[in-house]
Amino acid sequence: MSGSVPEEVRQGLLGLARRSIHVLLTEKRLLVRGADYGVLAPEPRGAFVTLHSPGGDLRGCIGTIVPTGPLDETVCRMAVAAAVEDPRFDPVTPGELPGLRIEISALTVPEPAQVDQIVVGRHGLIVTRGRRKGLLLPQVAPEWGWNRLQFLDHTCRKAGLPAGAWREEGTLVEWFEAEVWGDHPSS
């Protein structure tokens, strides 16, 4: 994959994500690039930020598929959104933050998939039909032990479509890759 994120930038982005959540929860404001932090990752990339509890349970996950700005700004926005806007969870509290594990997925631009060439663990999937859209990151299928067909079916279900809908005319299947890295909670 081109445009690999160097290790020092990865670590900086993890710190920036954690700081973004901390500042929102304690000061009720968003970090501002240039005022609160310097340019860290200027290239436009889509990204997801995933939060896990100390026990490993999902605590929030929000992202954007297409690049809407520099990666560092996207990580700030998505970290805050994962902490307080994921409708599946109550907002993160300041007391939870030190124990949260943060994972960042920096995405390539999605393109139409060749379904017979999907590689579990390498590709993330987006299934779209009409107004329904479901996305699963590349790391999800290996975490659940899914094969390629199960991954396709679960992405359909995430879109609110029946399993197997990816085979039907009018359904678009796209793939993307992601560089994924995370931190471990301080304890």
Secondary structure by P-SEA (a helix, b strand, c coil): ccccccaaaaaaaaaaaaaaaaaaacccccccccccccccccbbbbbbbbbbcccccccbbbbbccccccaaaaaaaaaaaaaccccccccccccccccbbbbbbbbcccccccccccccccccbbbbcccbbbbbcccccccccccaaaaaaaaaaaacccccccccccbbbbbbbbbcccccccc
